[in-house]
Amino acid sequence: MSSDTTAAPFVPTPEEDLPKMSFLDHLEELRKRLIVSGIAIVVAFFVCWNFAERIYGWLQEPLIRVLPPGDKLAFTRLTAPFFLYMKVAFYAGLFLAAPVILLQVWLFISPGLYRKERRYALPFIFFASAFFILGGLFGFKIILPGTCMFFVETGRQFKQMITIDDYFSFASMIVLSAGLIFETPILIFFLARLGIVTPAFLMQKFKYAVVLSFIVAAVITPTPDMVTQTALAVPMILLYLVGVAVAYFFGKKVPA
């Protein structure tokens, strides 16, 4: 008698589909990703350093437009312009190096994902970078001009002496905050993939998201101008709804 000895094809279980890494392996992987990210930021810094003066000139335009004709920003320390351009190059380098940094984030978390989930690598890097850059542009084009106009108009009766450091701190906070806020759909994607949130849960909390959006908008745009605050809050709400759609299509499926 003969028996069929052909082995059935091996199909990994979900647990077998995940690579096994010890705590020390995770620390080593984190160290590697931080080093690569640091190198990317340093390279981007030196690239942006060559354009730092032009970048700052571009960044100060929303303020210069509302100042009296001929007025310029001031500096009170001899070394202030040099260190200002260093900060400009660093922050601009963060935007330039964003795809590399996000790739390192993905490579660090990908061992905890199933094989079929790792195909999201390129879309993640593309959309996370695009949302971050678009958020920064939104902060620069929409939020910053309104806040500059409000504060300059408020102090019209005084002689203004705005320093280059003060303005850069103010402007960079708005631009970076807007860039991070635009990462909301990406954050929801991960929470949904981990099963922490579901589309139904997100819609149940929608009214709280609306309130929180206006609170965050009021903090980032410290003016009583509701038009400027609404200009930031409405995109935040829309991004939340985009996140709900992301959770619906890509979230962890709950067994019926």
Backbone bond lengths (Angstrom), bond angles and torsions (degrees), N, CA, C in turn:
res aa  C-N    CA-C-N  psi(-1)  N-CA   C-N-CA  omega(-1)  CA-C   N-CA-C  phi
1 M - - - 1.459 - - 1.521 109.30 -
2 S 1.286 114.32 141.04 1.470 118.52 178.77 1.515 109.39 -112.18
3 S 1.254 116.08 146.68 1.472 121.21 178.74 1.521 110.00 -121.47
4 D 1.304 114.44 148.44 1.466 119.34 179.57 1.522 109.64 -78.47
5 T 1.329 113.65 109.82 1.478 118.82 -176.72 1.527 112.26 -100.62
6 T 1.349 116.86 9.11 1.464 119.35 -179.58 1.522 110.48 -65.83
7 A 1.325 116.97 124.43 1.468 120.94 -177.22 1.520 110.06 -76.91
8 A 1.299 115.17 141.41 1.462 120.08 177.20 1.517 109.25 -71.39
9 P 1.316 116.51 145.30 1.472 118.92 179.26 1.514 111.26 -59.94
10 F 1.333 115.54 141.48 1.467 121.06 -177.53 1.516 109.39 -79.15
11 V 1.294 117.52 124.80 1.460 123.07 176.18 1.523 107.56 -116.79
12 P 1.308 118.18 113.99 1.462 119.91 -176.32 1.521 111.27 -66.52
13 T 1.307 114.68 141.06 1.455 119.72 172.63 1.514 108.07 -76.09
14 P 1.347 117.59 165.36 1.468 118.31 178.93 1.511 113.40 -53.79
15 E 1.354 116.79 -37.17 1.460 119.09 179.82 1.523 110.97 -68.73
16 E 1.359 116.22 -37.55 1.465 119.30 -179.23 1.519 111.49 -74.18
17 D 1.337 116.07 -21.02 1.458 119.73 179.75 1.514 111.91 -74.11
18 L 1.319 117.39 -17.98 1.457 121.92 179.68 1.525 110.60 -92.06
19 P 1.338 118.47 131.00 1.453 120.22 176.39 1.519 110.81 -67.75
20 K 1.317 115.30 147.19 1.463 120.45 -179.82 1.527 108.89 -94.74
21 M 1.340 116.04 123.56 1.454 120.99 178.86 1.514 108.72 -132.11
22 S 1.325 115.48 136.06 1.453 120.14 177.37 1.530 109.79 -80.39
23 F 1.329 115.62 173.50 1.458 120.25 178.99 1.525 110.68 -62.23
24 L 1.343 116.85 -40.42 1.463 120.20 178.85 1.519 111.07 -66.76
25 D 1.344 116.45 -34.69 1.467 119.50 176.39 1.527 110.68 -62.95
26 H 1.331 116.23 -40.10 1.462 120.04 178.46 1.521 110.83 -64.78
27 L 1.326 117.20 -40.53 1.462 120.42 178.40 1.526 111.13 -64.32
28 E 1.323 116.51 -41.04 1.457 120.50 178.57 1.522 110.83 -65.49
29 E 1.334 116.19 -40.15 1.463 120.46 178.01 1.526 110.49 -64.73
30 L 1.343 116.95 -41.20 1.461 120.82 177.97 1.520 110.75 -62.73
31 R 1.333 116.75 -43.09 1.460 120.90 178.86 1.529 110.93 -59.66
32 K 1.324 115.88 -43.44 1.464 121.04 -179.35 1.532 110.66 -62.74
33 R 1.339 116.23 -44.19 1.465 119.96 -177.63 1.528 111.04 -68.29
34 L 1.335 116.84 -36.34 1.462 120.26 177.96 1.527 111.43 -66.76
35 I 1.331 115.84 -38.25 1.470 119.62 179.24 1.516 110.58 -64.74
36 V 1.339 116.57 -46.39 1.466 120.09 -179.98 1.524 110.54 -63.38
37 S 1.335 117.09 -42.18 1.466 120.50 178.19 1.518 110.80 -62.70
38 G 1.336 116.52 -42.05 1.463 120.38 178.45 1.516 112.17 -61.80
39 I 1.339 116.47 -42.22 1.472 120.40 178.31 1.527 110.17 -62.85
40 A 1.344 116.54 -42.43 1.464 120.52 179.80 1.527 110.82 -61.81
41 I 1.333 117.00 -40.65 1.464 120.79 179.87 1.525 110.66 -67.10
42 V 1.342 116.97 -40.17 1.468 120.46 179.57 1.528 110.46 -63.97
43 V 1.340 116.56 -45.77 1.467 120.37 178.87 1.530 110.22 -61.50
44 A 1.346 116.03 -45.34 1.462 119.95 179.57 1.525 110.81 -63.86
45 F 1.333 116.68 -35.27 1.469 120.65 178.17 1.521 110.91 -59.90
46 F 1.326 117.05 -47.67 1.467 120.01 -178.04 1.524 111.49 -68.33
47 V 1.324 116.96 -32.62 1.463 119.15 175.42 1.529 109.67 -64.85
48 C 1.340 115.82 -47.44 1.465 120.43 -177.46 1.526 112.45 -71.70
49 W 1.329 117.17 -24.44 1.463 120.05 179.41 1.531 111.17 -57.96
50 N 1.322 117.11 -35.81 1.460 121.37 179.65 1.528 112.33 -66.32
51 F 1.328 116.65 -19.01 1.463 120.83 -177.67 1.529 111.98 -118.67
52 A 1.335 116.98 13.12 1.466 120.34 -173.32 1.530 112.30 -59.81
53 E 1.336 116.51 -42.67 1.466 119.23 -179.26 1.525 110.87 -63.92
54 R 1.316 116.41 -41.17 1.466 120.37 179.19 1.532 110.92 -68.10
55 I 1.341 116.62 -39.46 1.469 120.22 179.89 1.523 110.59 -63.79
56 Y 1.350 116.20 -42.72 1.467 118.32 179.88 1.525 110.93 -67.62
57 G 1.322 116.38 -37.33 1.459 119.20 176.21 1.519 111.41 -59.68
58 W 1.316 115.84 -38.62 1.460 121.75 176.72 1.522 110.78 -67.93
59 L 1.351 116.14 -40.34 1.459 120.77 -177.57 1.524 112.68 -69.07
60 Q 1.332 117.85 -32.38 1.458 120.13 -175.95 1.531 113.12 -84.61
61 E 1.334 117.27 -5.57 1.458 120.82 -177.98 1.531 113.81 -54.88
62 P 1.369 119.61 -44.18 1.467 118.57 -179.57 1.524 113.39 -58.94
63 L 1.335 117.44 -30.67 1.462 120.55 178.34 1.522 111.38 -81.68
64 I 1.324 117.12 -43.08 1.463 120.88 -177.37 1.523 110.64 -59.96
65 R 1.331 116.50 -34.85 1.466 119.95 -177.88 1.530 112.96 -64.08
66 V 1.343 117.56 -26.44 1.471 119.74 -177.28 1.523 112.54 -104.08
67 L 1.324 118.07 -0.74 1.458 121.26 175.57 1.527 109.92 -83.05
68 P 1.321 117.96 159.05 1.472 119.92 174.92 1.524 110.45 -57.51
69 P 1.325 118.31 144.20 1.475 121.29 -178.58 1.523 111.93 -52.52
70 G 1.309 115.34 132.92 1.462 121.21 177.78 1.513 114.74 90.11
71 D 1.326 117.98 -13.21 1.469 120.45 179.39 1.523 110.57 -72.14
72 K 1.319 114.99 145.46 1.460 121.85 176.73 1.523 109.18 -128.45
73 L 1.325 116.00 163.82 1.456 120.15 173.71 1.527 108.78 -75.33
74 A 1.319 115.77 156.97 1.465 120.84 -173.70 1.520 110.89 -114.00
75 F 1.332 115.97 161.19 1.465 120.37 168.63 1.511 108.15 -134.92
76 T 1.330 115.77 145.35 1.463 121.52 -173.82 1.517 113.31 -110.53
77 R 1.321 117.09 -5.48 1.466 121.06 177.71 1.525 108.37 -126.13
78 L 1.335 116.31 141.77 1.458 120.49 -175.82 1.521 111.93 -59.17
79 T 1.330 116.37 -35.75 1.467 120.14 -176.07 1.531 113.26 -87.11
80 A 1.342 117.15 -2.66 1.469 120.42 -173.72 1.525 113.49 -57.67
81 P 1.360 120.83 -45.45 1.464 119.08 -179.68 1.529 113.27 -61.40
82 F 1.344 116.51 -38.41 1.460 119.34 -179.47 1.524 110.82 -63.19
83 F 1.340 116.47 -49.17 1.465 118.82 -179.09 1.532 111.50 -70.27
84 L 1.313 116.54 -28.25 1.465 119.23 174.81 1.531 110.33 -61.72
85 Y 1.328 116.47 -47.21 1.462 119.41 -178.69 1.531 111.27 -65.85
86 M 1.321 116.93 -29.43 1.460 119.43 174.61 1.532 110.65 -64.37
87 K 1.333 115.90 -44.09 1.463 119.39 178.70 1.519 111.10 -66.71
88 V 1.307 116.83 -38.88 1.465 120.49 177.75 1.536 109.91 -60.59
89 A 1.339 116.38 -46.22 1.460 120.38 -179.75 1.518 111.41 -63.51
90 F 1.339 116.43 -36.69 1.463 119.64 -179.72 1.528 111.28 -67.20
91 Y 1.341 116.73 -49.59 1.460 119.50 -178.28 1.531 111.52 -66.23
92 A 1.324 116.55 -39.63 1.460 118.96 176.50 1.532 110.12 -65.13
93 G 1.339 115.58 -35.43 1.461 119.38 177.50 1.511 112.77 -63.61
94 L 1.343 117.70 -31.64 1.468 120.47 176.63 1.523 111.04 -61.37
95 F 1.328 115.99 -42.40 1.463 119.19 178.13 1.530 110.42 -68.03
96 L 1.333 117.08 -41.16 1.456 120.26 -178.80 1.526 111.32 -66.45
97 A 1.336 116.58 -38.05 1.467 120.90 -177.58 1.525 112.67 -87.68
98 A 1.336 117.60 1.15 1.466 120.93 -175.64 1.530 113.84 -52.83
99 P 1.351 119.96 -45.13 1.473 118.54 179.61 1.527 112.86 -60.08
100 V 1.337 117.11 -40.28 1.464 119.99 -179.97 1.525 110.48 -67.88
101 I 1.334 116.74 -42.91 1.466 120.31 179.53 1.523 110.29 -62.21
102 L 1.325 117.06 -43.96 1.461 120.59 -179.47 1.524 111.07 -67.18
103 L 1.345 116.76 -33.28 1.463 119.44 174.57 1.523 110.63 -62.24
104 Q 1.331 117.03 -40.57 1.455 120.02 178.72 1.527 111.59 -66.95
105 V 1.331 116.33 -36.76 1.468 119.76 175.09 1.522 109.95 -60.48
106 W 1.339 115.56 -44.75 1.464 119.21 -179.84 1.531 111.20 -64.36
107 L 1.324 117.05 -43.77 1.456 119.99 -178.84 1.526 111.56 -64.58
108 F 1.339 116.52 -29.03 1.460 119.27 178.76 1.524 111.66 -74.09
109 I 1.332 117.03 -39.37 1.466 119.22 -176.99 1.518 113.01 -89.19
110 S 1.339 117.75 -16.77 1.468 120.05 -175.08 1.526 114.01 -61.44
111 P 1.351 120.86 -31.69 1.469 118.12 176.53 1.527 113.33 -60.65
112 G 1.319 117.78 -20.84 1.461 120.39 178.31 1.513 113.05 -89.92
113 L 1.344 117.06 4.37 1.456 121.28 179.88 1.527 110.16 -106.34
114 Y 1.328 115.44 155.21 1.452 120.07 174.53 1.528 109.62 -72.74
115 R 1.330 114.46 160.74 1.461 119.88 -175.93 1.529 111.42 -57.32
116 K 1.319 117.09 -40.32 1.467 119.93 -178.25 1.520 111.93 -69.57
117 E 1.337 116.82 -21.80 1.458 120.28 -179.71 1.528 112.17 -82.93
118 R 1.315 116.48 -18.35 1.463 119.40 -177.07 1.524 112.44 -74.03
119 R 1.330 116.35 -11.14 1.465 118.75 178.05 1.525 111.99 -71.58
120 Y 1.340 116.88 -8.83 1.458 120.31 178.74 1.522 112.04 -81.52
121 A 1.318 118.63 4.40 1.469 121.56 -173.65 1.527 112.00 -57.47
122 L 1.332 117.06 -56.49 1.464 119.84 -177.18 1.527 112.39 -63.62
123 P 1.352 119.19 -46.11 1.474 117.77 175.83 1.523 112.91 -58.86
124 F 1.351 116.64 -38.36 1.463 119.47 179.47 1.519 110.66 -61.57
125 I 1.329 116.99 -49.57 1.462 120.82 -177.61 1.528 110.46 -62.70
126 F 1.332 116.29 -43.24 1.466 120.10 -178.14 1.525 111.45 -64.68
127 F 1.327 116.70 -52.14 1.458 119.74 -174.72 1.532 111.83 -71.65
128 A 1.336 117.77 -37.82 1.460 119.64 178.45 1.532 110.35 -64.12
129 S 1.327 117.24 -42.38 1.469 120.55 178.04 1.523 110.45 -65.88
130 A 1.341 116.06 -44.39 1.464 120.31 -178.07 1.528 111.03 -63.35
131 F 1.344 117.52 -44.24 1.462 120.44 -179.85 1.532 110.75 -64.55
132 F 1.328 117.15 -39.51 1.461 120.61 -179.79 1.528 110.73 -63.90
133 I 1.322 116.74 -45.81 1.464 120.87 -179.28 1.527 110.88 -68.57
134 L 1.341 116.97 -42.53 1.464 120.28 178.27 1.523 110.98 -62.94
135 G 1.334 116.50 -38.79 1.454 119.78 176.90 1.515 111.74 -62.30
136 G 1.337 117.04 -43.03 1.456 120.52 177.11 1.521 112.08 -61.44
137 L 1.339 116.91 -42.59 1.464 120.42 178.04 1.528 111.09 -65.12
138 F 1.328 116.34 -38.25 1.460 120.14 178.04 1.533 110.30 -63.10
139 G 1.323 116.81 -43.62 1.458 119.88 177.73 1.514 112.02 -61.85
140 F 1.335 116.57 -39.38 1.462 121.38 -178.65 1.528 111.94 -72.40
141 K 1.329 116.72 -42.99 1.458 120.74 -173.55 1.526 113.63 -83.65
142 I 1.323 117.96 -32.45 1.463 121.18 -172.30 1.528 112.37 -107.28
143 I 1.333 116.42 -51.79 1.461 119.23 -172.28 1.524 111.95 -78.60
144 L 1.333 116.75 -48.32 1.468 120.63 -173.77 1.527 113.53 -60.08
145 P 1.333 120.60 -45.63 1.473 119.03 179.51 1.528 113.00 -60.15
146 G 1.336 116.93 -40.61 1.458 119.64 -179.62 1.516 112.83 -65.45
147 T 1.322 116.78 -41.63 1.465 119.77 -179.65 1.533 110.95 -69.92
148 C 1.333 116.87 -38.25 1.472 119.56 177.73 1.528 110.26 -62.02
149 M 1.311 116.68 -45.39 1.465 120.43 -179.19 1.526 110.88 -61.54
150 F 1.341 116.61 -43.10 1.462 120.01 -178.40 1.522 111.39 -61.42
151 F 1.334 117.03 -49.50 1.458 120.02 -174.71 1.529 111.88 -70.36
152 V 1.330 117.50 -36.86 1.464 119.29 177.95 1.523 110.40 -66.91
153 E 1.341 117.25 -42.35 1.459 120.94 178.50 1.530 110.85 -63.52
154 T 1.324 116.46 -36.97 1.469 120.00 179.38 1.527 111.64 -62.36
155 G 1.329 116.60 -34.98 1.469 120.04 -176.89 1.507 114.29 -102.70
156 R 1.326 118.36 24.58 1.466 121.79 -176.64 1.530 112.89 -58.41
157 Q 1.317 117.66 -32.38 1.476 119.31 -175.78 1.526 112.63 -77.32
158 F 1.337 116.48 -4.46 1.458 120.58 -178.88 1.531 110.71 -111.79
159 K 1.313 115.12 159.31 1.459 121.02 172.92 1.513 108.10 -80.53
160 Q 1.310 116.78 115.10 1.466 119.89 -177.51 1.525 110.48 -81.45
161 M 1.347 115.94 142.30 1.454 122.04 171.33 1.535 106.83 -141.77
162 I 1.307 114.38 76.57 1.453 121.06 -177.36 1.526 108.44 -82.27
163 T 1.318 117.06 125.14 1.459 120.02 -179.25 1.530 110.31 -85.47
164 I 1.308 114.81 155.53 1.459 120.43 -178.40 1.530 111.07 -63.92
165 D 1.344 117.24 -34.08 1.466 120.55 179.51 1.527 111.57 -69.07
166 D 1.344 116.13 -44.26 1.459 119.73 -179.64 1.522 110.69 -61.54
167 Y 1.320 115.66 -44.64 1.469 117.88 -178.01 1.518 111.37 -67.16
168 F 1.333 117.22 -40.24 1.463 118.39 -179.01 1.523 111.32 -65.03
169 S 1.333 117.02 -40.46 1.465 119.88 177.36 1.522 110.60 -60.29
170 F 1.321 116.22 -42.70 1.465 121.73 -179.88 1.530 110.83 -65.51
171 A 1.330 116.60 -49.71 1.463 120.67 -175.90 1.525 111.79 -68.33
172 S 1.333 117.73 -42.66 1.460 120.23 -178.31 1.521 111.47 -66.13
173 M 1.345 117.11 -33.30 1.460 119.93 177.11 1.523 110.85 -62.93
174 I 1.322 116.46 -42.89 1.461 120.68 -179.54 1.531 110.69 -67.24
175 V 1.318 116.94 -45.99 1.471 120.54 -176.75 1.525 111.05 -65.77
176 L 1.336 117.16 -46.62 1.465 119.93 -179.61 1.527 111.60 -67.49
177 S 1.320 117.42 -39.10 1.463 120.43 178.93 1.521 110.64 -62.30
178 A 1.321 116.24 -43.44 1.466 119.60 178.38 1.528 110.65 -63.93
179 G 1.334 117.09 -39.67 1.463 119.89 177.71 1.515 112.44 -61.65
180 L 1.336 116.64 -42.22 1.466 120.60 179.31 1.529 111.35 -69.17
181 I 1.328 117.14 -38.05 1.466 120.22 178.97 1.528 110.42 -62.26
182 F 1.307 117.60 -35.36 1.466 121.07 -179.62 1.534 112.10 -71.29
183 E 1.332 116.86 -5.28 1.463 120.21 175.34 1.531 111.98 -85.37
184 T 1.335 117.73 4.03 1.466 121.62 -177.72 1.526 113.15 -52.21
185 P 1.350 120.19 -48.29 1.472 119.02 179.53 1.529 113.34 -60.87
186 I 1.334 116.69 -33.27 1.463 120.00 179.52 1.520 110.00 -68.37
187 L 1.335 116.73 -42.00 1.464 120.53 177.45 1.526 110.65 -61.79
188 I 1.324 116.24 -44.52 1.468 119.78 179.47 1.525 110.60 -63.42
189 F 1.318 117.68 -34.96 1.466 121.28 177.80 1.525 110.77 -56.55
190 F 1.341 116.27 -47.66 1.462 119.48 -179.02 1.520 111.82 -68.77
191 L 1.327 116.63 -41.07 1.460 118.95 178.61 1.523 110.75 -63.00
192 A 1.326 116.24 -37.07 1.465 119.58 179.39 1.525 111.36 -71.25
193 R 1.335 116.85 -38.63 1.471 119.81 179.13 1.526 110.94 -65.88
194 L 1.329 116.25 -31.62 1.462 120.27 178.57 1.529 112.24 -82.14
195 G 1.329 116.45 -6.13 1.455 120.38 179.65 1.516 113.69 79.79
196 I 1.331 117.34 13.13 1.461 120.53 -178.73 1.529 110.75 -76.35
197 V 1.329 116.59 -36.38 1.464 121.02 177.63 1.522 109.56 -126.72
198 T 1.308 115.67 156.64 1.465 123.08 176.51 1.528 108.22 -129.61
199 P 1.331 118.46 161.48 1.470 119.87 177.40 1.527 112.23 -56.54
200 A 1.334 116.58 -40.67 1.467 119.60 179.86 1.524 111.07 -62.99
201 F 1.326 116.45 -42.91 1.475 120.64 178.68 1.522 110.60 -62.29
202 L 1.336 116.69 -43.88 1.461 120.67 -178.78 1.527 111.42 -63.59
203 M 1.315 117.66 -39.60 1.456 120.25 179.40 1.530 111.03 -70.05
204 Q 1.331 116.39 -33.84 1.463 119.42 176.64 1.527 111.21 -62.81
205 K 1.342 116.15 -33.16 1.468 121.49 -178.12 1.525 112.17 -95.61
206 F 1.332 116.97 12.91 1.463 120.11 -174.88 1.527 112.07 -60.58
207 K 1.335 117.34 -41.65 1.466 119.65 -178.12 1.529 111.02 -63.61
208 Y 1.348 116.33 -34.23 1.461 119.01 177.08 1.530 110.44 -70.49
209 A 1.332 116.02 -34.45 1.465 120.03 178.10 1.525 110.72 -64.50
210 V 1.339 116.65 -37.23 1.466 120.25 178.20 1.522 110.41 -64.20
211 V 1.331 116.64 -46.68 1.471 120.52 179.29 1.521 110.38 -62.10
212 L 1.340 116.42 -45.05 1.461 120.31 -179.37 1.526 111.27 -63.43
213 S 1.321 117.28 -35.29 1.465 121.21 179.17 1.520 110.67 -61.45
214 F 1.334 117.13 -43.07 1.459 119.84 -179.90 1.532 111.14 -71.92
215 I 1.333 117.16 -31.57 1.466 119.55 176.80 1.521 110.37 -66.54
216 V 1.338 116.27 -47.33 1.464 120.69 178.79 1.525 110.20 -62.51
217 A 1.331 117.37 -41.03 1.461 121.16 178.58 1.521 111.00 -62.02
218 A 1.335 117.15 -38.06 1.467 120.65 178.95 1.522 111.71 -68.12
219 V 1.342 116.49 -32.66 1.463 120.42 179.50 1.526 110.46 -73.60
220 I 1.328 116.59 -44.43 1.463 120.83 -177.34 1.518 111.02 -71.77
221 T 1.337 117.07 -36.64 1.461 120.88 178.55 1.529 107.81 -111.59
222 P 1.338 117.02 83.94 1.477 120.35 -172.93 1.521 112.63 -73.29
223 T 1.319 116.61 59.40 1.457 122.30 176.26 1.517 108.02 -131.28
224 P 1.338 117.15 153.16 1.463 119.32 175.51 1.522 112.70 -80.16
225 D 1.328 116.42 5.05 1.459 121.31 -179.41 1.522 109.60 -72.46
226 M 1.340 116.91 106.92 1.452 121.23 -177.86 1.526 112.44 -67.68
227 V 1.324 116.63 -25.79 1.466 119.14 179.11 1.521 110.13 -64.57
228 T 1.346 116.39 -47.15 1.465 120.22 179.71 1.518 111.30 -65.54
229 Q 1.334 116.70 -42.55 1.457 119.87 179.58 1.523 111.16 -64.06
230 T 1.327 116.46 -41.67 1.464 120.16 179.24 1.520 110.63 -65.98
231 A 1.349 116.96 -33.60 1.457 120.50 179.70 1.523 111.71 -62.55
232 L 1.337 117.44 -26.16 1.462 120.74 175.49 1.527 111.38 -92.41
233 A 1.335 117.21 -38.79 1.466 120.46 -176.00 1.524 111.99 -65.95
234 V 1.329 117.50 -40.18 1.474 120.06 -177.60 1.533 111.39 -62.52
235 P 1.350 119.99 -47.78 1.476 118.37 175.51 1.530 112.81 -60.55
236 M 1.339 117.53 -34.31 1.464 119.77 177.74 1.533 110.64 -62.82
237 I 1.324 116.31 -41.54 1.466 120.32 178.50 1.527 110.37 -65.59
238 L 1.329 116.28 -42.37 1.463 120.06 178.71 1.534 110.73 -64.02
239 L 1.330 116.69 -38.50 1.462 120.18 177.54 1.522 110.82 -64.92
240 Y 1.322 116.51 -35.71 1.470 120.54 176.35 1.527 110.02 -62.43
241 L 1.332 116.51 -42.94 1.465 120.26 179.30 1.531 110.94 -67.68
242 V 1.322 116.10 -35.61 1.477 118.53 173.17 1.518 109.96 -61.28
243 G 1.341 115.84 -39.39 1.457 119.90 176.92 1.521 112.13 -62.93
244 V 1.338 117.26 -36.46 1.468 120.29 176.63 1.526 110.07 -61.94
245 A 1.343 116.29 -43.68 1.464 120.09 177.91 1.530 111.12 -63.32
246 V 1.335 116.31 -40.48 1.467 120.57 177.32 1.523 110.54 -61.02
247 A 1.337 116.13 -43.65 1.468 120.16 178.82 1.523 111.30 -63.24
248 Y 1.327 116.72 -35.35 1.471 120.67 -179.63 1.528 111.26 -67.35
249 F 1.329 116.53 -44.25 1.466 119.68 -174.76 1.531 113.09 -85.04
250 F 1.339 117.36 -31.02 1.459 119.69 -172.75 1.517 113.86 -119.17
251 G 1.332 117.50 -2.84 1.467 119.84 -177.96 1.521 112.55 -70.53
252 K 1.310 114.72 164.71 1.445 121.21 178.18 1.519 110.00 -65.94
253 K 1.316 116.65 126.19 1.448 121.34 -176.91 1.540 110.16 -76.73
254 V 1.319 114.87 128.93 1.463 121.21 178.46 1.524 108.41 -88.87
255 P 1.352 119.33 126.00 1.462 120.45 -179.88 1.519 110.41 -58.73
256 A 1.352 115.40 139.72 1.466 120.75 -179.25 1.527 109.97 -70.72
